[in-house]
Amino acid sequence: MSTPTAEVYRIDWLPGTDVLHGVCHCGAERTAEDPVELWQWMLAHPSGHHPAVPSEDQPTGHREEPRS
């Protein structure tokens, strides 16, 4: 049996596209059309993960949503 962790992985679908947006528990983000590719990238942490550096006007843990 595996031990539970507090790591959270999130994959969102970008409406109107075939694109998925993934966010790793470390804050790194990536987009892809293939869900398998995105999960492999997430589960390979930390290989290929470069957490986004938050700007002064964007609090940590938040991403800017597209404006309509």
Secondary structure by P-SEA (a helix, b strand, c coil): cbbbbcbbbbbbbcccccbbbbbcccccccccccaaaaaaaaaacccccccccccccccccccccccc
